Amino acid sequence: MNCLLTTRSLKSRRSLLKTSAVSVVRSVFLSCLALWALSGCSESVVEPESPGTQALTSLMTAEQYQNSLGYIFGPGVDLQVEFAPVARTEGLLANSASIAGVSSAQLQGIQGVAASVAKQVVDATHRNYLVPCKPAAMDEPDQDCAVEFLSRVGRLLFRRALTEEEITMYVELAGTAASDLEDFYAGLEIALEGMLISPEGLFVIERVEADPDNPGQLRLDAYSLASRLSFFLWNAGPDDELLSAAENGELQSEGGVERSVERMLASPRLNQGMRAFFDDMFAFEEVKTLAKDSTIYPEFTGVTAEDAREQTLRTTIDHLLVNDYDYRDLFTTRSSFMSPALAIIYGVAAQPGWSPVTFPEGSPRGGLLTQVSFLSLHAHPGRSSVTLRGQALRELFLCQTVPEPPPGIDFSVVSNPNSHYPTQRERVAAHLETPSCAGCHRITDPIGLSLEQFDGAGAFRLTENGATIDASGGLDGYEFDGAIGLGQALRENPELPRCLVQRVYSYGTGGPPELEARAVMDYFNDEFAQDGYRLRELLRTVALSSAFSRIQKDPSEGSDSESSSSQVADVSSN
């Protein structure tokens, strides 16, 4: 189904902008999205047969939208994009993108961004290098120039070539507006704004086709494969080269995907893409609301929280991509980066800006678990938390789910640091005396207790309430002392790399693996181990697998019918 904008006779700039906001949003989102049906039709281990994934319709994240517009229009255009948050599903926000709704209030926010971007693109400062042609006259329509600009920009915004019908519609919209306003660029602005709030631009719409190499199977079409690869590796829409490979058939020719993936893995934009992935995996969206009791931790500010997030992301990208090190060593490395705000918490000399730092042997700092981001996020505003830290480690890094506490539990002894139990170890022992609590706390508390030499802000300490802290702990039968021992135990845990593999695959395909994909996941894990647990190799393995591009066939459909995404955005009128 083609959903096109409806032009109206517009008599003033104000009415034009209002029509663009209201008519486009209402007619396209409310009418089209509700009815949308997508058309489509050691020794090396052999990849097993894959059941494939689902074709999805997903709302772009604010960061993906911003990155895409940044590529199309360059850094000179100011982009301030905020979308409504989505729920975390199966460990990733990305897993919820395909079921995210869009409210009327959010549409108004998106329209505001679109209006701002469109206005900047055609203003006197930017038009000379963003609009590749000049109109014959400034005060009237110019069809040839409008076609040249809108077809080029629309291709990048929609991540595919525009149809003749779409080009005609947007050019007519620009022409009507230019005539009424007696301003060619004002007309172009209105048409561009319409493109920026079109569902084809805001939603990543995966279309499928019959796989000519595997009769009876379905695969992503070339444009959808290009988009899935680009959002996976770069967290942005495809660039011109990748779109061209999809258009001319090169992407799905023999060796075409391999060539494109190698180019993308070698691009500096991979850092941007993997920052987004780890930001999601580490649940760093919570940093925005992280706050500490200023009377207890006066040195911990909003700047500290943001710098803690940045420190961990810098460490991760430097370790995994810049140096191409073993993923498991991320939890034992003593190399990191430091900012002046963090230096106060770490108790080290401050240097201007960001600077590399290596903690010496014998230091209690080593690996991500001893960084302020993990320690402060998984603690209370005024104290540390044995249970929150243990739960976070299992859920974030081992892909395990810790059940919620049963109702009616008395937390007073645990939450009161002034009780007659001086240390957290003594206070949390009360959990083990309650049968309904003991099961969960046996798998979280021994982990968290080994991190008790770090307070709720992440600063190091040796005592609590005058008593020496016992930092001994255990992880799945591995006993150790302190955070350094915990990092080593986690590094040796076989579930650590398996969890990363699961998260990478889920992030790339838009959903957690199906039970039928167990053999494929085992294949990914074996390849990851053989490649020395290096991230770039894992990304390559997943992106080049048939599991990444193959689409599950709906059993309710006939063998010759085409498949489409069943997910439709929910547009609320409230």
N, C-alpha and C positions, 0 to 999 in steps of 0.2 A: 504494500500500500504506500503510495506517495502522499506525503502530507505537506502541502504548500501554503505559504503565507497568502493572505488575502489583502490586496491593496485597496485603499479607499481614497476618495478625493480629499486632500488635506489642504487647509487654507492658511495655516500658519505653522511656524516652527514648533510652537508649543503643542499644537494638535498633532503634528507629525510624531513628535517624541512620545506623546501619550498613546497614539495609535500603535507605535512600535512596541511600547511596553505592554499595553493591554491586549491589542488584537493578536500580536505574535504569541504572547504568553498563553492567553486563553485559548485561541484557536488551535495552536500547535500542541501545547502541553495537554490541555483538557480534552480536546477532541482526538488528537492523534495517538497520544500515549495510551489512552484507554483502549484503543482498538488495534494497536500496533502488532503486526505480524511480520516477522523478519523472513525474507526470502533467502534461499540458498540451495540450495540443493544438497701385574703378574700375568697370567694367561688371560686374554681378553674374554669378557663375559658377553654373551649374546643377549640383547634386550629381549625379554619375553613378550608375548602377545599382550597388548594393552587393551583394556575395555574402553579407553578414551575418557574424555571429560565432557562436561556440559557446555553448550554454547550459551553465553550469558549476555544480558543487557545490564551494564553497570554504570552507575553515575560516577563520573570522574571525581577524584578527590580535589580539594582546593589546590593542593600542591601540584597535582598532575595538570590541572587547568592552567595554573600559573606558569609551570614549566613549558607547556605547549605554546602558550601565547608568547612567552619569552623567546622561544626559538623562532616563531613566525615573525614577530615584530621587533625583536632585539631588545637590548637593555635600556634603551632610551624611553620606553613607554612604562609609566608607573603602573604597577599591578598590585592591588590590595584585594586579595581574594579570601573570603571566609565562607565555608559551607557548614551546614549543621553537622554535628558529630554523629557517628554511627556506633552501634554496639560492637563490642569485641566478640567474635565468634570463632570457636576452635583455635584460640590463641592469636588471632589476627584481626585487625580492623578490616583488612582487605577482603576477608571472607564474607563481610556483610555488605559490600558495595553493591552486589547484584540484587539485594532486597531493600535497599535504601529508598525511602520515600522522599518526596519533594513537596514541601508545604507552600502555600501561597506567600507566606512571609519570606521563605527562602528564595522563591522565584523573584520577588521584588529586589532582594539583595543581589541576585545574579544579574538581573536587568540593570541594576545600578553599575555593576562592574562593566557590563557590556557597553553601556552608554559612555562611561568614562574612557574605556579603551578605544572605542570607535571615534570619539571626538579627538583624542590625542593623535591617532593614526593619520587623520586627514587635516590636522591643523597645519598652520604655515611652517611650523618647526620641523614636522616629521614627513609631510607629504612628498617632499622632493626626493627622499630615498626609500619611502615605503610604498608609494604609488608609482609604478614603473612607466607611467605615461602621463601626458598632459592633455587636457581637453581643448578642443578647438576654440571654445568660448567658456569663460568662467561662469557665466550666468545662465547656462542652459544645459540640457542633457548632452552627453556624448556617449553613444552606445558602444562604439569600438573600445574606448578607454575603459568604460565600465565593465565590459566583457573581459578585457585583459586582466584588470585588477581583481574582480570578484571571482573569476574562475580559478585564478592562481591561489588567492587566499582561501577560497572555499575548499579547494582540494586539500590544503593543509589542515584546515579546521575540521573538516568532515572525515579526514584520513582516507579519502578516496576521490576519484574524479567525479565532478558533478555531472548529473544528467543534463541533457539539453533542456528539459523541462524546468529543472532547478535554475539553470543559468538564465533562462528567459524570465522566470519569475523574479529573481533578484535584480536583474537589469531593469525590468519594468518598474519595480519598486523604487530603484534609484532614480530612474527617469521621471516618474511622477513627482517624487519629492523635489528633484532639481527644478522641474518646471514651476511648481507651486512656490518654492522658496527663491527661485531665480539664483540658484547657487549649485553648481555641479558638485562640489565637495560636500555640501550639506546633504545632497541626495545620496552620495556614496556613503556618508556616515550612517544614514538611516538603514540602508541595505546591509552594511557591515554589522550594525547592531543586531539586526534580525538574524544574521548568520551566527553571531556569538551566543545567542540565546536559543538557537534551534536545538531540538533534541538530538539531531544528528551530530552536533558538535559537543554537547554536554554529556551525552551518554556514549559509552563504548559498546557498540552493537555488533555482536559476533554473528556472522552469517556462515552458513555451511554449504558444502557441495559434495557430490559424489566423488569418491577417491578413484581416479582412473587406474591407479596401480594396485588397488585392492577392491575388486568387485564386491558390491554389497556393503562397503564401508563408507563412512562419511568423514570429511576433514574440514577444517576451517578454510574458507576461500582465501585468496592471496592477500587481500586487503585486511581481513580479520587476523590472519597469521602475522602480518606486519605489525598490526596494532598490539597483539598479545606479546610479541617479542619486545616491542619498544617500551610498553608500559612495565614489563617485567624487568628489563635491564636498565632502562633509562628513566623510568617514572615520568614519561612524557609521550606524546604522540609521535608517530614515525616522522623522520626527517625526509627531505626531498629525495635523497638517494634510495632510501628503503621503499618509499612509495613508488618510485620509478621501477624498482625491481619487481614490485607487485604488479604494476601496470603492464609491463612488457613480458611477463611470464618468467622472468629470470629467477625470481624468488623460489618458485616451485619446480624449477628445472633441476636436472641432476647437479648436485653440489651447490645449488643456489642458496639454500638455507645456511649451509656451512659457511659460505663466503660472507653472507650478511651477519651471521652471529660472530664470526671472527672479527669483522670490522667493528661491531658494536662492543665487543669485549675489549678491544684495543683503544676505544674512545675514552677521553677524559670524562665523558658524560656517565660512564659506568659508576664512577664515584657518587654522583648525584643519585643514581638509581639505587645503589646499595645503602646509602645513608637512609633513604626512605624505607627500605626493607627493614633494616635493623632498628630504626626509630619505631616502626610498627611492632616488630618482634619483642623489643625491650619494653613495650608499653609506655613509651616516653610521652605520650599525650597527657599523662597524668602530671607531668612537670608543670603544666600551665596552672594547675590548682594547688601545687605543693606549697605548704606554708608551715613554719615552725613557731613555737611559742617564743616570742622575742625576749621574754624575761629569762628563759632558760638558755636559748641559743641566740644571743644578740648578733653574733657574727654571721648568721645564716639569713640571707636576703633573697629577693627575687632574682637578682643578678647571679647569686651563688647557684641557685637552682638551674637557671638556664646554662650557666657555664659548666655545671656538672653534666648536664645532658650533652653539651658540645664536647666535653673532654672524652666521654665514652665513645661517641661517634667518631671523633678524630682518631682515637686509639684503635678502634675497630677497623676503620678504612685503611689506616697506615699499616696495620699488622697484616690484614688479609689481602689488600689489593696493591698497595705500594711495595710492600716487602714480600708478598706472596707466601706468607708463613702458614703453618699448620693451625687450623681453626682451634684445636684443643688447647694450644699454647696461649690463646687469648686469656685463659683463666689462670695462668701462672706468670705471664710476662711482667717484668718490672719496668718496662718502657711505657711512657705515657706523655701527656702534654699538661701544661700548667698555665693558669691565668692568675692575675693578682687577687681576684675574689676568692679563688679556690686555695691559693697559697695560705690564706689565713686558717682555713680548716685543716689543711694538711700540715701546717706548721713548718713550712719551708720558706726560703727567701723568695720574695716576689720579684718577677721580671716584667718589663713592659709587654703588653700584649700576650699572645700565646707563644710558649717556648717549650721545646722538648725537655723531658725530665726522665731520669732513670733512678729508681729507688735502689739503694745499695743492698747488698746481701745482709741479712739480719734485720732489715726493715719489716715492719708488719704489713707493708703495702706490697701487693703483688697480684695482678689479675683483676678482672672486672668486678669481682665480688668485693674488693676492698676499695673501690672507687665510691666517691660521695653520691653519685647518681643512684646506685643500687642501695646503698646503706640508708640514705635519707628518704628515698621513695617508699621503702618498705619498713617504715617505722612510724611511730605516732608523733604528733606535734611536739610533745614534751618529753618523750622517752623512746628508747629503742624497743624493738619487738622481735622476740625470738621466733614467734609463730609466723608473723608476716614475712620475715626474711626466709624462713625455711619453706614456706608455701610458695613464695615467689621463685625461689631457685627451682623447685620441682616443676612448677607450671611454665615458667619462661624458658628454661634451659633443658628440661628433660621431657617436656610435653606430657606431664602427668597432671591429673586433676585431683585436687585436694577437696573433699566435700565441705560444704558449709557447716558451721557448728550447729548442733541441735538447739531448738528454742529453750528458753528458760535457764540458760547457763549463767551462773554467778561469776562475773569477772572481777569482782571487787578486790580480791586478794592479788590477782595478777596485775591489775591496773594501778594499784596503789603503791608507789615507790617508797612511801613512808611507813609501810607495814612493818611488822616485827621480823619479816624476812628481808635481809639487807640486799640480796642480789636477785637478779632475774632467774638464775638457775634454781634458787630455792622457791621463788614465787611460782614459776611455771610447773614445778613438781606437783603442785596441787591438781593440775589437769590430769596427771597420770593416776590420781586417786579416784577419778570419776570415770566409771566404765564407758559411759557414752562419749567421753572426750579422748580417752586413752589411745584408741586406734589411730586417729588422725595425728595426735600430738607426738606419737612415737616416730612418725615419718617426717615431721617438720621441726620439732624442737631440738633434737641433737644437731641438726644443721645450724639453726639459728644461734644456739648456744656458743658455737665456735666463732661467731662474729660479735660476741658480746663485748669485746675489747674496743668496739666502736660505738659511740653514743648515737642518739637519734639524728644528729646532724652529720654523722660520718667521721667525727674527730676521734682520734685514738685516745685510749685511757687504760689504766691498769687496775683501777679500783672503782667500786661503786658503793656509795654510802660508807666509805672507809674500809670496806672489805675487799680483799684481793679477788679479782675475777678469775674464775676457772673457765678457760676457753676450750676445754677438751670437747670433742664431738664425734659424730659418726655419720656415715652416708652409705646405706645399703651394705652394711657389714664391714666397711672400711673405717677403722678407728684412727683418729689423728688429734693433733693439738693446734688450735688456732686457725685463723683465716688462711694462712699459707698452706697448711695441711688440707683444709677444705678445698682450696683451689686445685691442689694436686689430685685429691680424691675425685673431684669432678672431672678433671682432665682424663682420668683413667676409666671413667664410667662409660660403658658402651652406648648408653642411651643419649649421651650428649651429642655426638655427631648424628645419630639417627634422628634426633629431634630437629636439628638444623635442616636435614634433608627433607623432612616432612614439611617444615615451615617454608622452605624455598619452593617446593613443588606446589603447595597450597597458594602461596603468594603469586606464583607465575600463572596458575590456571584459574584462580578465582574461587577455589574451594578446597576443602580437605580431601585427601584421597579416599576413594570408595574402598570397601572391603575387598572387592574383586581386584584391586590394584596392588595387592600385597606383594605379588611376585615382582612387579615393576619397582616397587619401593625397595625391595631387597636388592634388585639390580642396581638402583641408584646408590644404595649404601655400600655395596661391594665396590663399585667404581670410585666412590668418594674415598674409601679406604686405600685402594690401590693408587690413587692419585695423591696420596699424602695428606688427605683432609684439607685440600686447598680450595678456597671458595670459587675462584675463577673456573677451575676444572669442573666443579659441581654445577655451576651455571651453564657451562657448555654442554654437559651431559644431559641436563634436564631440557634445555632449549632445543637440542637436536634429536631428542627422543620422539618416537611416534606417539607416545602418551601425551606429549605437549600439544600436538596439533590434531590428533584423532578425536572425533566427536562421537559420543555414544548415540546410538540410534534409538529413537523412541519406539518401544515395542508396539505401541498402539497404531503406528503409522505403517502404511503399506511399504513393500520393499522398494518401490520405485519412487516414492514420494520424497519431497525435500523436507529437511528438518529446519526448525527455527528455534530461537530462544523463546522460552515461555515466561520469562521474567518481564514484568511491566512495572514501570514506576508508578507509585501511588501518589497522586496529586490531590492534596487535601484542599478543601475550600475554606478551611478554618484558618 
